[in-house]
Amino acid sequence: MSLAELGRYSRNEALIIAGRLESEGIAAIVFDGDMAIGDGSDLLIPVRVMVDADDFDEARAIISDR
């Protein structure tokens, strides 16, 4: 399994996107979601949504429909 970065989003948006992909049967991982959460700057740090490289095109098509 090779991961590909689907995009960088705010923490909440990344979690919503990952949930949408999961509901379509595509495994998605949110990286960096808990960075700097202690000092409140977590909303300023982009969060990466990662998917399997084989699912990248399908995932991109799903999120482009939103």
Steps between C-alpha positions, in 0.01 A plus 500: 500500500639832392334815632428806289410845631151592388526852635551731799202639682389644830472234770120487491482494121760220486296289742184557295678408177647186656154401623351554155769287340454226761125499427587434134727209595833683466733484799625846594748607766518847652858603578597787731147534640619537856795729437519791745156424641628584849563867427198553275690550176368176351261698279797672336692186407395327176395138543584244231247248371679191373360214292643191338667598174279250316188684628629851431309571177171367637546698825576819306182451295292450815621813674472709185124433508459667840 
